[in-house]
Amino acid sequence: MVDISLVFITIALVILIYAAFRMHIPKAGAPLVTIYFLFLLFSWFSPIEKQQTKIPMKEPEIQPAPASPKFPAKTANPIISNVRPKPLILPKIPPSAKEIPIKEKTKKKIDKAKKTSPNQPALPYRTTMTVRDIQICKDIINRTPVGTDNYFTNEVDTLYCYTRIQNTGGKQELAHQWYYNDQLVTTVRYNIKTSNIYRSWTRKTIFSHQVGKWRVDVLDSAEVLIGSKSFYINDVRVN
């Protein structure tokens, strides 16, 4: 077989000699050739023995299988016992003594508390409206009553009920109820907003035969009376 190291050294020698001639120093080739031949002589007289290295392989250890347990042989005459098992009998619990679920107990307590708790009285109703002024007049000019009186003749065609209301609550409804001889004739409803003094009015046509006692009741949104004004209509022919 061809030694691979000898081939590489020969190629290297050729390259070096070629480089020496290219660099114009041919004298350098003589020592290289001398060294090459000395290497050949040395390699021929002392060949390198290639030794194969053997890697020791460890054989796997085989463990013996565990021996199966030995059971005692069955005897021909087994032991006979005279003891017989008795069934377990639990005592019966009466229905009254059974445990009540927690939810049912809580519900019963709440119901009992509701029954025993005293009835709380409802808070009294308090209106947020206050009548500051109420007048019966013949006309309204620039939001001001004109011809205010308590007595009128049956010659008037229309009368006005003028009110000034203080409302500390929110927007709500107000009503003027006109009565003739304690009989409700008409009801006029309108909204009133929050105000310290809210001026408003309603009117009613008066017929000539409607002689007698009149009144106007002022009611808030809960139909609670907060003001009233009475007046009279006289027959002009009597005077």
Secondary structure as GFF3:
##gff-version 3
##sequence-region A 1 239
A	DSSP	alpha_helix	4	22	.	.	.	ID=ss1
A	DSSP	three_ten_helix	26	28	.	.	.	ID=ss2
A	DSSP	alpha_helix	29	45	.	.	.	ID=ss3
A	DSSP	three_ten_helix	95	97	.	.	.	ID=ss4
A	DSSP	alpha_helix	102	116	.	.	.	ID=ss5
A	DSSP	beta_strand	129	137	.	.	.	ID=ss6
A	DSSP	beta_strand	139	141	.	.	.	ID=ss7
A	DSSP	beta_strand	144	146	.	.	.	ID=ss8
A	DSSP	beta_strand	151	153	.	.	.	ID=ss9
A	DSSP	beta_strand	158	167	.	.	.	ID=ss10
A	DSSP	beta_strand	172	180	.	.	.	ID=ss11
A	DSSP	beta_strand	183	192	.	.	.	ID=ss12
A	DSSP	beta_strand	195	205	.	.	.	ID=ss13
A	DSSP	beta_strand	212	219	.	.	.	ID=ss14
A	DSSP	beta_strand	225	234	.	.	.	ID=ss15
###
